[in-house]
Amino acid sequence: MSLSRLSSKILRLPKGSIKYFSAQANVDLKDVKNEIKNSQLKTSPSFMMNIFRGKLVSTEVFPYPDVLATDEKELISSLIGPFEKFFSDVNNATRNDENASIDDAVLDQLWQLGAFGIQAPEKYGGLGLGNTQYGRLCEILGANDLGVGITLGAHQSIGFKGILLFGTQEQKEKYLQKLTTEKVYAAFALTEPSSGSDAGSIRTRAVKSDDGKYFVLNGSKIWISNGGIADVMTVFAQTEQIDSKTGEKKDKVTAFIVERSFGGVTNGPPEKKMGIKASNTAEVYFDNVKVPIENVLGEEGEGFKVAMAILNNGRFGMGATLAGTMRFCIQKAVEHANNRVQFGKKIKEYGCVQEKISQMNILQYATESMAYTISQNMDKGSKEYHLEAAISKIFASESAWYVCDEAIQILGGMGYMKEAELERVLRDLRIFRIFEGTNDILRLFVALSGIQYAGSNLKFLQNAFKNPAANFGVVSTEISRRVSTSIGLGAIDFNPYVAPELTDYAKKTANCIELFGKNVERLLVKYGKNIIHEQYILKRLANAAIDIYAMVVTLSRSSRAIELNLPTVQHEVNLTKALCLQASKRCKDNLRNTESELELLNVIGEIAKEVNNKGGVNTTHVITN
């Protein structure tokens, strides 16, 4: 593709477009726009960002991250037993679900375990665990009771996470000890009736007092986990800000630490939900709440950044949690398959059951591999994991739903009964595709964020080709890469990173990455800034990206298993081979479909328009017409 066809206008997406679609992610949009405007090459260590340029940056995927020191492994090992014992001897997930609450005695035991301060520093009463250690405990939660998991996660993964990330020393000293040891619950209050995924459109408002000592907060929030029990909340509200350069007044979101004791904070009754019934979910109201100026979290007007950083930082835990849920479902299915006899044979001997169990394990392995790739990169200091975290959330939530549904199918009628517990798990799982960023929005976020990154690179190359003598290194490298891929040599080589027995599967992955990069460039040239309106295409691009990440993390993890000669090595290799065969085919189909399905997509658009205009099904009935 000729770089001369590129112009600056095709690299600029409409103002606010990425912000809208990344409302549940942490992206510095100003930096992205400035990179494009200044024609400078933005670089990132993120594996996923770079595949949008058709390039392999291996540092965060190869070798498979293994960052825990011996003492850190010993610490988490010492906690696993007590946590598992709590769920086997104290907690009763079925009772929690039926009562739509968790008994106080059960909660007391969780406080005693330190479960409400897993990642808080020890000096503030927490366990002081890192992200990977936290993920391991999340697995146990996911395998036993997702309702309890939401209560704990809403408290610390998002509830007081903002204080950990952005709090001043005074804020940390004032609140963290209470929130980790004194049975004071926290909540994260962002969502409103008019602002779900579009977090920037919130209407709750905070007005600064004339003396500048406090803000007066008014508004309401809906569907707040722990909303009915929290005494400390991270609340987001519009505030009037004055531009220091122009003097112009603008509304910008500010984050606040709000105590129920301030007065004016009330809540509605617990919501009646499809699943995660044990967790408290309620609407929260703020009526002339006086919030001291020292309770601003982060900088005034930077609340959107605070909210997205909190959500992005905690999102990786969902993958670990749901990997645990899938383990539980698989165990249930395998126990039944090993014992159930039909037509004279145990059902585990039938191919259709074997296929289900294999597929369930493939998805669990990939989910777990993603979760710990991200958490361990975070533990070693990575700051650019927003695409990987979003992909992990999408993949984990959809895989867990599939695995649980198939487990029910294997159990047959027994799976539909309450006694098997899978019906509760299925109900609990449904929310994970919705909250902390709906999977639909996150797919658009993945595609558009990567396209922005690719666009900055193309603009940089375009300018370099205008003056090849001054940019000889850049030009020669790019020409070499394009010539290699055009004649089928391939510019991506996984051989230094993967075990020899996985070379063929790594080649499939490399081919997908190269095809992916070409498609991104083609789409940028064809649609330019209008790519934001091509959501059918963006969805398929995101699906291809998800499959590529799944292939890479499993290749890396199983290569580690080979190197360490783990007892499960052959099984892990087989899981990886199967996933790569499936995912590479899906990936290529999705990338081809960004062009070939346009006729179908146009028809689909017309169908949706007609149904929406008519308010529902709009076909004549065969009986009455």
N, C-alpha and C positions, 0 to 999 in steps of 0.2 A: 504494500500500500504506500502510495507516495506521501511523504511528509509535507510536500508543498501544498497539498489540499487542505491542510489544517490552517485554521485561523483562530485568532483569540476569541472570537465570538462563540465558537462551538465549545469552548472549554469553560464557559461561565454558565453555571446553572442558575435558574431564577433565584432572586433574593429570598432567603429564608427557607429554601426548599429542603436542604439537608437538615436544617434545624427542625423542620416539621416532622420529617421522617425519622429523625434520630432523637425524638423527644424522650426516649428512655435510654439514651447512651451518652457517653462523655466524649465530646469532640470539640476541639477548639476551632470553631469555624473561621474566626478572624485569621488564624495562622494559615489555614488552607487557602482562603481567598487571597491573602497577601502573597503566598507562594506563586499562585497562578498569575496574579497581576504583575509581579516583578520578574516573571519568567525564570525563576530559580528552581533548581531541582530539589524537591522535598524528598528526604530519605526517611526510611523507617525500618526498624529491626523486625517489624511484624511480618510473619510469613504470609498471612492472608492479604495484607495490603499489597505486597509485592507480586502476588499472582495476577493482580489486575494489570500489571505491566508485563505479564508473561515471564516473570523472573523467579528464580529460586533464591531466597535468603534463608539459610538453614539454621541460623544460630538459636532460634527458639523452638525448633522441632527435632534437630539432630545434634548430638545423640539425645535419646529420650531423657528429659530432665530428671535428675536424681539428686536433690539438693539437701535432704535432711541429714544433719549430723547424727552421730551415734546417740548422743544424749537426747536429741529431739525425737528419735525413733523410740527410745526407751520411755520417754515421757508419754507419748501417745499410746504406746503399748500398755502402760500402767493405767490409762484411763478407759481403754476399750472394755475391759472386764466389768468395772463398776457401771458403765453405761448400759452394757448388754444385760447385766443383772437387774438394773432398774426396770427395763422393759419386760423382762421375763417374770419378775417377782412383784413389781409394784404397779406399773401402768397396765391399764386394760383399754386397748384401743376401741373395742366394740362398745364398752360402757361409755367411754368418752363421746363416741359418735351418737349413741342413743340419748345421752343426757345433753348433748350439744354444749358440753363444758368439760373442763378438767377439774377434778376434785382438788380442794385446797391441800389435802394431805399429799397428793401426788405432786403438786406444784412445789410444796415445801421440800420434798425429796430432790427435785430438780435444782432448787436453790442450793441445797446442801452439797450437791455434786459440783457446783460451780458452773452449771450449764447455761446460766444467763449472762455469763461474762467470759465466754470461751476465748475470745481474741483480745479482751481488754488486758492491759499490762498488769503484772502482778502487784505493782505498787498501788494500783487502784482496786485491788481485790479480785482481779480477774485471773484466769488461768495462763494468760500470756501466750497462747498458741499462735502459730503461723497459719497461713492460708491452707497449706497442705494438711496440717494436723486437724484444722477445723473441718476440712473436707472429709477426712476419715470419720469423724464423729457424725457429720451430716449423713454419711452412708448408713450409719446405725439408725438414725432418726427415720430415714427414708424406708428402711426395711421393716420398721415397726409401727410408726404412727405419724402420718403426714400432718395431722391436725396439731399434734404437739410440736412437730417440726416448724409449722407456720408460727405458732406462738413464740417459740424461741427465736426464729429468724426475724420476725417482725420487730422483736425487742432489740436484737443486737446487730443483725446483718444490715438492717436499714434504720431501725428506731434510734439508736444512739451512735450509729456508725459515723454520722456527720460530726459529732463531738470528737471522735477519735481522729478523723481526717482533717477537720478544719478548726476545731475548738482551740481557744486560747488556753494558756496554762491555768488561768483562773477558772475557766469553764470546766476544764477537765477535773480539776481538784474539787469543784463544787458538786459535780453531778456523777462522775463515774463510779465513785465508791458506793453511792446510793443505788445506782443502777446495776451493780454487779453483786452486791451483798445484802442490801436492805429491803429486798422485795418490792422495789419501786419499778414499775413497768414503764417501758418506752414504746412509742409509736411513731410512724412516719406518715405525715399528713400532707399529701400532694394532690390526690385525685379529687375532682369536683364534677358536678353534673355536666358542666360544659367543657371540661378539660380532662380527657382520659389520656390517650397517647399524645395529644397536643398539649404537653405540659406548660407551654408558654402562654396559653390562653386563660390561665386561672383568673378568677374574679375576686377572690378573697383579698382584702385590702388592709394595709397598715399605714396609718398617718402619723407622722412624727409630731410630737407636742411642740409648742412654741419655745419651750425652754430646752428642747433637744435631749431631754432626759429619758424619754420613753416613746414607744409607738402605741397607738390605739388600734387594735386588731379587730376586724369584723369580717364575717363570712362563714362558710361551712365547707366541710369535706365529707366525701362519701366513701363507703367501702373501706374504712380504715381498720386494718388488722390491729388488734389490741386497743381499738378506739374506745371501748367501754371500760377498760381497766387501767389504761395508761395514765400516769400522773405527770409524765414528762413527754413532750412531743416535739418533733422536728417539723415545723410548720412553714409553708411557703406562701408568700403574699406579695401582691403588687405594691410597690412603693414608688413615690415620685423622686426621680433623680435628676440632677442638673448637670448637663455636660460642662465640664470645666473649661473647654475650649470655646464652645459656641454660646453657652449660657442657656441653651434650649432645655426645656423640661420634658422628660420622658418617663413613662412607667417602665420599671424593671422589677423583676422578681428578686425578693430578698428572703433569706432563710432565717428563721428564729427558733430559739429554744424556748418553748412555752410550758409553763407549769400550770397544772389544774388549780393550784392554790392561788394563782394570780386573780382568780374570780372571773366569772363570765364564760368559763369553759364548761360546756355540758355535752351530753351525747344522747342519741336515740337508743331504742332497744336493740338487742342483738339481731342482726339480719338472719333470716331463715334461708339457708344456703343448700345447694345441691350436695356439696361435699365439704371437706375440712370443717365439719360442724363443731368440732371441739374447740377450734380457735374462735376467739371473740372478734366479730366484725360489726362495726357500728358507724353511724353518721356522727360527726362531731361538729359542734357549733361554737362560734366565737362571737361574743356580744360585748363590744367595748372592752376588750381585754387589754389591760395596761402591761405592756412588755418592756422591761427596762432596756435601755440602749445597749447595755453590756451583754444582753442576750441575743444580739445579732450574731448569727453563725456565719463566719467568713466575712466577706466585704458586702456592704450595702450595694444592692443592684446585681450581685453575683450569685443570686440564689439558684438560677438555672444551672450554673456550673456546679454548684454544691449538690443539687438534686441528682444530676446525671452522674457525678463522680460516685455518689453513694450507691446508686443502683448498679452502676457498672462494676464497682468494687465487689459487691456482694453477689453478682449474678452467677459467677463461676460455681458457687455452692449448690446451685440448683442441679447441675450435672452430677455432682457427687451424691447428692440426696437421691436423685432418681435412679442412679446406678444401683443404689441400695434397694430401692423399691423393685427394680427389675430382678435383682437377686432373689428377693422374696417370692415374686411371681413365678420365676423359673423353678425354684425349689418346689413350690406347690404343684406345678405342672408335671415335673419329673417324678415326684412321689406318686402321683396318680397314674402316670404312664407306666411306671414300673410295677404297678400292682393291679391295675384294671385289666380284666380279661374279657375279650369279645371275640366271637367266632373262633374260639379255641386257642387264641394267642393273646399275649399281653399287648396292649395297644402301642407300646414303644417299638414293636417290631414292624408296624405299618409305616410305609413311606410318607404318607401325608402327615403323620404325627412327628416323624423324624425331621421332616422339613420345617415344621413349625418350631420345634425345640432348637434346631440349629439356627434358624433365623433370629429367634429371641436372644440367643447367646451372642450372635454376631453383633447385634445392636447394643447389647449390654457392654460388650468388650469395647466397642468404639466410643460409647458414652463415657465409660470410666477412663479410657485413654485420653479423651479430650479434657475431662475435668482435671486430671492430675498434670497434664501438660501445662494447662493454664495456671493452676495454683502454684506449681513449682517455679514457673517463670516469674510469677508475682513475688514469690518468696526470694528469688535471687535479684529482684529489683526492676523487673520489666515494668514499664509505664504505658506501653502501647499494646493493649490486649483487648481493646473494645470490640473489634470485629470477631476475634476468636471467642470472646465471652458470649456475644450475641448468638453466634453459630452454635455454641455449646448448649445454650438455653433452648434454641429451636430444636436441635437434634435430640436432646435429652427428653424434652416434654412430649415430642411426637413419638419417639421410640418407646418411651415408657407406656404410653397409651396403647400402642400396638402390642407390646409384650403382655400387658395385663389382659387385654381383650383376647389374645390368643391363648393365654393360660386358662381363661374362663371357657373358651371353646374346647380345649383339651379335656377339661373336667366335665364338660357337658352340663347336664342338668344340675349336678352337684356344684358346679362353678357359679350357677345363678343363685344358689342359696346363701343366706347370710352366714351360715356356719363356716363356709369356706373362706370368708373374709375378703375374697377378691372383689365382690360387688362394692364394698366400702372403698377399697383401694381405687377402683375405677372411677367412682364418684369423686374421690379426693383428687385424682390426677387431672380431672378436666380443667381445673383452674390454671394449671401450670402453662397452658398454651395461651393464656389470656394475661395474667398479671406480670408485673415487672417488664412490660413491653409486650404487646401482642405479637405473636409470631408473624403476622402479616406485616405489621409495621417494621419489625426487626429485619425482615427480608428486604424491604425497601431500603432500610438503613444500611445494611451490608452492601447492597448493590451500588447505591448512590455514593456512599463514602469511598468505596474502592474506585469508582469511576472518577470522582474528584481527584483522587491520588494519581490515577493514570493520566488524567487530563493535564495535571501540572507537569508530568514527565513529557508528554507529547509537545506541550508548548515550549518547554526547555529545548527539546530536540529540534523543533522547528527553527528556533533562533540560532541554534548551533550550526544547522545546515546552511543558514544564510551567510555564515562566515567560516567555512570549513578549515581554512588555514589557521585561524586563531583557536579553533576547537578540534584540532586533529584527533586527539585521543578519543573524545566523545563520538565524533563522526565515524572513525574507523571501527570502533567497537560496535556501534549500532549497525553499520553496514555488514560487518562480519556476522552478527547475530541474525540479521534478517536473511542473509544469503544462506546461512546454515539451515535455518528452519524451512526456507523455501525449497531446498533440494532434499529435504527429509533427513538431514543429519541430526537435527535436534540441538538446542542450545542448553537443555537441562539434563544434567547427569546425576542420578542418585547413587551411582555405584560406590562412591567413597563413604556413603552413609548407611546403606542397608546391607544386610547379610546376603551372601551370594545366592542362597536358595530363594531369595525374594526379588532377584533382579528383574525377572520378567514382569512381575507385578508393579515394581517401581517404574518400569518403562511405560506401562499403561497410565500411571499417574502423571509421569512427565509429559506424555502426549496430551493429556487432558489440560495440564497447566499451559502448555504452548498454544493449544487450541483456544483456551479460555482467554489468554492475552490478546490473540488475534481478533477474537470476537468483540472484546471490549473496545479495541481500537476502531474496528469497523463500525460499531454502534455509535461511538463518539463522532466519527466523521459523518455518518449518515444522519443522525438525529440531533447532534449538538446539544444545545440547552434544552431542547424539547424532549430529551430522553426521560425527563422526570414524568412526562405524561404517558410513557409507554410501560405501564405497570405490569402488563402481561409478560413483557420481555424481561423486565427487572426481576420479576419473581423467578423466572427460569434461570437467569444469570445467578441469582442468589442460591438456587437449588444446586447448581453446578459447583459453586464455591463451597457449599456445605459438604458435598460429596468429596471434593478434593481434600478438604481438611480432615475428613474422616479417614480417607486412605492414608494420608501422610502420618497422622498420629499413630495409627495401628501398625504401619510399616516400621515406624521408629520404635514403638513399644515391643513388637515381636522381635525386632533385631536385637534389642536389649536382652530379651529372654534367651536368644541364641547365644549371645556373648557371655551371659552369666550361666549358661547351661541349666536353666531352671527346670524343675521337674515337669512343668506344664508346657515346655517349649513347643512340642509338636502340635499340641492343641491350639496354642496361640498363633502359630504359623498358619494353621488351617483356617482359623477365624479370619486372619488378615487376608489370606488368598481369596477366600469367599467374598469378603467385603470388597476387595479391589475389583474382582470380576463384576460384581453387581454395580458398584458405584461408578466405575469407569464407563460402563454402558449407559447408565442413567445420565451421567455427566455429558457424554457426547450427544445423547438424544436431546437433552435440554439446550445445549449450545446450537445444535442444528435447528431446533425449534424456534430459536430467536428470529429466524428468517422464514422457515418453511411453513410455519403455522399461521401466518398473517391472515389468510383467508378464513381459517377457523376462528381466529380471535375476533375478527370483524363480525362474524355471525354471532359469536357469544356475546359481544357487546350489544348487538341489536336485540337479542333475546332478553338480556338483563334490563335494557331500557324499556322494553315493552311491558315486562312484568312489573317493574317499578311504577310505571305510569298508570297501570291498571290496579295496583295495590295487591297483587297476588296472582295466582294461577289464572291464565287468560285463554284457555282453550275451550272449544265447544265440547259439551259432554256427549259421548256416543249414545247415551240412552235418550236424551231429550232433544237431540238435533239430528 
